[in-house]
Each structure stands twice: as structure tokens, then as C-alpha cells.
Amino acid sequence: MNEASAKSILSIPSWPPRGSRLSPDHVNALNRIELDFYGSIFLGRRFQTSAEKAVTAAWNEYLDSLTVNFVGENWQAREELFVNLMSSMAKCLRLEFDRVHLKRNVYSPLGHFEVEQELHKIRKAVLEIVEGRKNLKVEPTLPSAQPTLPHS
């Protein structure tokens, strides 16, 4: 197996899942990019191919965008940076994906999104109660009458 094939096999698991940006798998994959495309060390010096340099440059741009709160049109700018990153990774790994494929060809069930949103709301609400910013409303109720069973 040549070096390109080895890199391709090693890097595919770290390919960031496109459909679930908050998942631990996505974050872990992003954090491996710098290692996977570091290049090689020869005589104590780092050497990167131009394709590896393109990946690390795209990663640094995308990482920088993650520190800013993006909404509206700015969200599209972050998406474009993510597609740039994926595109540079694909080129480095000699995979043939066009930009439209990288943007659109993702299966992400609506149910996964809804569950993620609901869990986020629940965590926020519980945190507000625990931190004393909101009160938990409790209403006492009388126990309902138990149906009586006929005696036999």
C-alpha cells in the first residue's frame, strides 16, 4: 500500500460527519484534521505537500469562524468555509467530489434534528432551574379517588 492509500484509509474515519455538526464524532474528526494532514518529518523538519497545506489552511480558516456567533448571511459564510475544508480534504485524498456534492449530499433525518433541538431546550431549562434563574412551578393536587372494586 502506498502512502496516499494509507493516508486515505486513515483519514476517512476522521472525515467530519456533515449532517450533525454538534455530534462528538464531528468535533473529534475536526480536531484530528491537523494531525492527519500534518505532513511528514524528515531530519527534524516538517514537510507538507501543497495539498496538505491547503487542508490545514482551510481548517484554520474554518476553526477561526467557529469562534464567532454566526447568524443569517454570516451562517452561509461559515458553511462555505466548511465546504472549502471538505473540498481540500477530498483533493488531498484524491477523492472526486464536487462542491455541490459536498454541500447537498447529506442524509440527516428531521427526527435527529428535532431530538437534538429538544434535548438542547431541556438542558437549558434544567440549567436555569439549577442555577436559580428560574423557579420550578409545583402545584399540589389531591389524589384521585380510587375506583372501588365489587367484593365477591
Sequence and secondary structure as in RCSB ss.txt:
>XXXX:A:sequence
MNEASAKSILSIPSWPPRGSRLSPDHVNALNRIELDFYGSIFLGRRFQTSAEKAVTAAWNEYLDSLTVNFVGENW
QAREELFVNLMSSMAKCLRLEFDRVHLKRNVYSPLGHFEVEQELHKIRKAVLEIVEGRKNLKVEPTLPSAQPTLP
HS
>XXXX:A:secstr
  HHHHHHHHHGGGS  TT TTSHHHHHHHHHHHHHT  EEETTEEE  HHHHHHHHHHHHHHHHTTS   THHH
HHHHHHHHHHHHHHHHHTT    HHHHHH     HHHHHHHHHHHHHHHHHHHHHTTSS                
  
